[in-house]
Amino acid sequence: MLVDSHCHLNFEALAGDLDAVVARAKNAGVGHMLTIGTKLREFASVRAIAERFENIHCSVGVHPHEAESESDEVSTATLVKLAAHPKVVGIGETGLDYYYDHSPRELQQKSFRQHIAAARETGLPLIVHTRNADADTIGILHDEYAKGPFTGVIHCFSSGWEVAEKAMEIGFYISISGIVTFKPSDELRAHVKKIPLERLLVETDAPFLAPVPKRGKTNEPAFVAHTAAQVAALKGVEPDQLADITTNNFFNLFNKIERTV
């Protein structure tokens, strides 16, 4: 069984055909999905999907792009309250995005720390987005970890090696998306070879970043099988073994989920 550890099933490209999307995932061997919160004002739609399907859970959080537009809504207390729902198993996605800078960096950093505090208080994993912000991401994670431990994952990893290395030092997992299949991603493939199997997850980030051979199509959880096959080849293991390992890693991290398979 495979798990898509990060997708956005409430986004328009997938939500209109959700039953078929979930059915195709099942047919591809994807037994569980985590649909991710990016805006508190849209959290109800994320949670509703998780409530509807037994094999789907969700997270609650504010994407760094939304740090400014949701600055009045987000607080550690709000995140903690919403995370009490039985289907909410993670905090985020949160983090820093200095590539687009859709929100001021100081507001991104404030929101990031609020999410970390919520992860620490709830004991739920932190789901981290980082792009062109390696030094600040590492600095904030380690600064906050010194205040008290928390768990988490660097999602859609495509950063420098130091981000993976420093994140794993505090017990984080590293999640690999379809980017690993893209032709220009030699550096990422080299990094994946160095990440221990026991720290790896796989994801789609659907509806974005469809892997080869599905480039140009709307990404969906079923396509995580292609990413997993590439990761298995890089790690020198059979696809079934990689599926077992990454699935076990997922349930070890997101341990609020009662595993039934």
C-alpha positions in Angstrom: 0.0 0.0 0.0 1.1 3.5 -0.8 0.1 6.7 1.0 -0.2 10.1 -0.6 1.1 12.2 2.3 0.3 15.6 0.9 -2.5 16.5 -1.5 -5.2 19.2 -1.9 -8.4 17.4 -2.6 -10.5 20.5 -1.9 -8.9 22.4 -4.8 -11.2 22.9 -7.8 -9.3 20.7 -10.1 -10.0 17.7 -8.0 -13.0 18.5 -5.8 -15.5 18.3 -8.7 -14.6 14.7 -9.5 -13.7 13.5 -6.0 -15.3 10.1 -6.0 -13.5 9.2 -9.2 -10.2 10.6 -7.9 -10.5 8.5 -4.8 -11.4 5.4 -6.8 -8.5 5.8 -9.1 -6.2 6.2 -6.1 -7.5 2.9 -4.7 -6.9 1.1 -8.1 -3.3 2.4 -8.1 -2.7 0.9 -4.6 -3.0 4.2 -2.7 -4.6 3.2 0.6 -4.6 6.5 2.4 -4.4 10.3 1.7 -3.7 13.4 3.7 -5.5 16.5 2.3 -3.9 19.7 3.5 -5.2 22.9 4.9 -3.8 26.1 3.4 -6.4 28.7 4.5 -8.5 28.8 7.7 -11.4 30.4 5.8 -11.5 27.2 3.6 -10.8 24.7 6.3 -14.4 23.5 6.6 -14.2 22.2 3.0 -10.9 20.3 3.8 -12.4 18.8 6.9 -15.6 17.8 5.1 -13.6 15.7 2.6 -11.8 13.9 5.5 -15.1 13.3 7.2 -16.6 11.8 4.1 -13.9 9.2 3.4 -12.6 6.7 5.9 -9.1 6.6 4.3 -8.6 10.4 4.2 -7.4 12.6 7.0 -6.6 16.3 6.9 -4.4 19.0 8.4 -5.2 22.6 9.5 -3.0 25.5 8.6 -2.2 28.6 6.7 0.2 28.5 3.7 2.9 31.1 3.8 1.4 32.7 0.7 -1.7 33.4 2.8 0.1 34.7 5.9 -0.9 38.3 5.2 -4.5 37.7 4.1 -5.1 35.5 7.1 -3.0 37.3 9.7 -6.1 38.3 11.7 -7.5 34.7 11.6 -4.5 32.6 12.5 -3.3 32.1 16.0 -1.9 29.2 18.0 -5.1 29.0 20.0 -7.2 28.8 16.9 -5.0 26.1 15.3 -5.1 24.1 18.5 -8.9 24.3 18.8 -9.4 23.2 15.2 -6.9 20.4 15.5 -9.0 18.8 18.2 -11.3 17.3 15.5 -10.6 13.5 15.2 -9.9 13.8 11.5 -7.2 16.5 11.9 -3.8 14.8 12.2 -1.3 17.6 11.3 -0.5 21.3 11.6 0.1 23.1 8.4 1.1 23.6 5.7 3.1 26.4 7.0 6.6 27.7 6.5 8.4 30.2 4.3 8.3 31.0 0.6 10.8 33.7 -0.5 10.5 32.7 -4.1 7.1 34.4 -4.6 7.0 36.6 -1.5 3.2 36.7 -1.7 3.2 37.7 2.0 5.8 39.9 3.8 8.6 37.8 5.2 8.0 38.9 8.8 4.4 37.8 8.6 5.4 34.4 7.2 7.9 34.0 10.0 5.3 35.0 12.6 2.8 32.5 11.2 5.4 29.8 11.0 6.2 30.2 14.7 2.5 30.2 15.6 2.1 26.9 13.8 5.1 25.4 15.5 3.7 26.4 18.9 0.4 24.6 17.9 2.3 21.5 16.8 4.2 21.5 20.1 1.0 22.0 22.2 -1.1 19.3 20.3 1.7 16.9 19.7 0.7 16.7 16.0 3.3 16.8 13.2 4.2 20.1 11.6 3.9 20.2 7.8 6.6 22.6 6.4 6.7 24.3 3.0 10.0 26.0 2.2 11.2 27.6 -1.0 14.2 29.8 -1.4 14.3 30.2 2.3 16.7 27.6 3.5 18.6 29.5 6.1 15.6 31.0 7.8 13.7 27.7 7.7 16.5 25.9 9.4 17.0 28.8 11.9 13.4 29.0 12.9 13.0 25.2 13.2 16.1 24.9 15.4 15.3 28.0 17.5 11.8 26.7 18.2 12.9 23.2 18.8 15.2 24.5 21.6 12.1 25.7 23.3 10.5 22.3 23.3 10.4 19.3 20.9 7.9 18.8 18.1 7.7 16.5 15.1 7.2 17.2 11.4 7.9 16.8 7.7 9.5 18.9 5.0 6.9 18.5 2.3 7.7 18.5 -1.4 11.4 18.6 -0.7 13.5 20.4 -3.3 15.8 22.5 -1.2 19.5 22.3 -0.5 20.9 19.3 1.3 21.4 21.3 4.6 17.6 21.7 4.9 17.2 17.9 4.9 20.2 17.3 7.1 19.2 19.9 9.7 15.5 18.8 9.7 16.4 15.2 10.2 18.6 16.2 13.1 15.4 17.2 15.0 13.6 14.0 13.9 11.8 15.3 10.8 10.8 13.3 7.8 11.4 14.3 4.2 8.6 14.0 1.7 9.4 13.6 -2.0 7.0 14.8 -4.8 6.9 14.3 -8.5 9.7 16.8 -8.9 12.1 13.9 -8.4 11.0 12.6 -11.8 11.6 15.8 -13.7 14.6 15.9 -16.1 16.4 18.9 -14.5 16.2 17.4 -11.0 19.6 15.7 -10.8 20.5 17.5 -7.6 17.3 16.4 -5.9 17.9 12.8 -7.0 21.3 12.9 -5.5 19.8 14.2 -2.2 17.2 11.4 -2.2 20.0 8.8 -2.5 21.4 10.2 0.8 18.2 10.4 2.8 17.7 7.3 5.0 14.8 5.1 4.0 13.3 5.4 7.5 13.0 9.2 7.0 11.3 9.2 3.6 7.6 9.9 2.6 6.1 10.3 -0.8 3.4 12.7 -2.0 1.8 14.2 -5.0 1.0 17.8 -3.9 -1.9 17.3 -6.2 -3.3 18.9 -8.3 0.2 20.3 -8.9 3.5 18.8 -10.1 2.3 15.7 -11.9 5.2 13.3 -12.2 6.7 11.8 -15.4 4.9 10.2 -17.3 1.9 12.3 -16.4 3.5 15.7 -17.0 1.0 18.3 -18.3 -2.0 16.6 -16.6 -3.8 17.5 -13.4 -2.0 15.6 -10.7 -3.9 13.3 -8.4 -3.2 10.8 -5.6 -3.0 7.8 -8.0 0.1 9.3 -9.6 2.1 9.0 -6.4 2.9 5.5 -7.6 5.2 7.0 -10.3 7.0 9.1 -7.8 7.4 6.1 -5.5 8.8 4.0 -8.4 11.5 6.7 -9.0 12.4 6.9 -5.3 12.6 3.1 -5.1 15.0 3.0 -8.1 17.2 5.7 -6.5 17.3 3.8 -3.2 18.0 0.5 -4.9 14.9 -1.3 -3.4 11.8 -2.9 -4.9 8.7 -0.7 -5.3 6.7 -2.9 -2.9 9.5 -2.5 -0.3 9.5 1.3 -0.8 5.7 1.4 -0.4 5.9 -0.6 2.8 8.6 1.6 4.3 7.1 4.9 3.4 3.6 3.8 4.5 5.0 2.7 7.9 6.9 6.0 8.1 3.7 7.9 7.4 1.7 6.2 10.2 4.7 6.5 12.6 4.7 10.3 12.0 0.9 10.9 11.8 0.2 8.6 14.8 -3.1 10.1 15.6 -4.5 8.0 12.8 -5.7 4.6 13.9 -4.1 2.3 11.3 -6.5 -0.4 10.0 -4.4 -1.8 7.1 
